[in-house]
Amino acid sequence: MNRGIVLTDTTLELASRLQADLDSETAARHQLVETAWSTGVGVGLISFESKTETLFMGEQAQRRPVTGVIPALNGYQDGRCAYCDVHMRRGVMPPQVEHVLPFVLKARGWHSYDVDQLWNLVLACRDCNAAKSGRAPHADWMPWLVTRNEDLIASRHPLRDTLIKQTGTTYSEREQFLLGAYREATTKLPSVWTPAKN
């Protein structure tokens, strides 16, 4: 299956006429779009083959960059840790992007759900991120994530469509998606972690 985007002769002609660096421009724009909308693909996963005039996304074997989602999530979380509610300040205690269902699941062969997607990403303080490590939060915390996702969708946030595509078109579908992901993930993890706030 060809997963590329075909670039037309007109695009290439325009690029050469304007003396633009098409490779760099394409990669930069693609990175911005993907980081802003799905936080799933970084510039390192993009290659441009000028012979075939096709843009390809590379295999996603490595951990993908997700830090580009910080500004979008920070606005919703009001600069507070998703787990303990402490206020995080840039430079003093910068927020860290945290996988609610941990990235370690991929190393254990779990591919039912893509943990690098927005539905599974929150901002956490360094202490909570380190304490949680490769565990999932206790089930009592999960309604916070359901509410966060629903609030982003209801607010017409630019990431609304991404969340809907990732989790479902109705509230019931989205809730079942998260419940199913959590239930399946916790069968593959040794224990769960209880955040300071529930």
N, C-alpha and C positions, 0 to 999 in steps of 0.2 A: 504494500500500500504506500503510495506517495503522499507524505505528510508535508510537502513543500508548498510555498506560495510562489506562483509563477510571476516573474517580473516581465512586463511587456517591453517591446523595442522602444516604445515611446518614453517609458520611464528611463531606460538606459541612455537614450538620446538626450533627454532633458538633463540627466546627471552629467554627461560629458560636456554638454553645451555650457552648463553653469560651473563647470570644473568642480563639481561636488565630489566628496569622498563617499560614494554610495555605500560601500561596505560598512564604514563607521556609522553613517547616518541611519542606515537600515537597522543595524544592531542596537544603536542607542534608542531609536524610536520603539523598536520591538521590546526592549527591556523596560522602558517606561510604561508601555501599555500592559504588558504582562504583570509587572510588579504592582501596578495600580489596581488592576482588575482581578487578578487571580493569585498573585504572589507565588506563582508556581514555576516560572521560568526566568532564569538570569541570562545575562549576555554570554556567559560561558557555554551555554547550551545552544548557541546559534552559530551556524556556519553559512557562508555564502559561496556558492560555486558559480563562478562567472561563466564557465563553459556551458552549463545547462541553464543559466539565468534563473536559478531556483534557490529560494531561501529554505533551509532545512533546520528543524529543531533536533538537537542531538538526543541521545538516549539519556534518560533521567536516572542514571545509576547512582550519582552522587547526591549528597544533601544539597537541596536547592536553596538559594538565598531568599530569605523571607523578611529581611530587615526593612525593605521598602514599604512595608505595611505599617510601620510605627506611627507616622503622622495620622493616618486614618483611624487606627485603633486608639491612639492617645486622646483624640478629640472625644471619642465616646466614653472612654474610661476616666476622663478628667484628670489625667496624669496620675491615676491611682493604680496600685497593683490589683489585679483581678482576684487574687487570693486573700491577701491580708488587709487591703484597703489603704496601705501606707502611701503617702504622696511621694512620687518619684520625681527627682529633679535632674535635668541634664547636667552632666559634669559631676554632681555630687553623688547621685545614685540614679544613673540613667536606666530607663526601662529596657527590659530584655524581651524579645519575642519568644513566647513559650508555646510549645505544643501541648495542648490539654491532654490528648491521647498521645503518648510520647513517641518520638521519632524512632526509638529503639525497636518498636514493633516491626518496622520494615526489615531490620536486620534479623528478626525472628521469622521472616517469611510471610508476614501479614500484609496482604495487598488488597484486601476487600474494600478498604477505604483509603483515600489519599490524605495522609495526615499533614501534608504541607499546604493544604488549602485553607482559605480564610475561615471557614466554619470551625476549624480546630485551633486557630491561633489567637492568643491573647497577649497582653503585656503584663509582665510580672517583675517584681523586684528581684535583685540578685539572690537574696536570702531564700525567698520562696522557690525560685527557679532551681537553686542548688538543693534545697531540702526535698523538693518533689522528685527531682532527678528522673529516672526512667519509670516512674509510676504514673498511674492515672489518679486524678483527685477522687475523693470519696463521692459516692453517688449523691449525697446530700448537697454537694456543691453544683452539680450539673444543671439545675434549673437556672443558675446565673447565666450559663452559656446559652441556654435556650432563649432566655429573656434578652440577652445582648444581641443575638442574631435577629430576633423578632423586632427589637427596637431599631436596629440598623435598616431593616427592610421597611418598617412603617415610616421612618423618617425620610424616605426617598434618598437615602445616602447614595453616593455614586457606586458603592459596592453592593447595592441592593440586588441587582440582576445577577451578580456573581454568586451571592448567597443562595438565591432562588435556584439557579442552575445546579449548584452543588448539593443542595439539600431537599428540594421539592417545591412545588408550586403552592401548596396549601400549608397552613399551620400544622395540621395533623400529619402530613407527610414529613415535614421538617422535624417535628418532635419525634416521630418514629425513626427517622434517619439517625438522629443523635442517640436515641435510646438503643437502637440496634448496634451502632458503632461502639458505644460504651460497653454494652453487654458482651459483645464479641471480643473487644480489646482486653477487657478485664479477665477473660479466661486465659489469656496469653501472658499476663503479667503476674509476678510473684505476690504483689500486695498493692493496696491503694494507699494514698496519702491524704491525710485530713488537713485541709487549710486552716489557718488561724480563725478565719471568719466563715460562717456557713449561712 
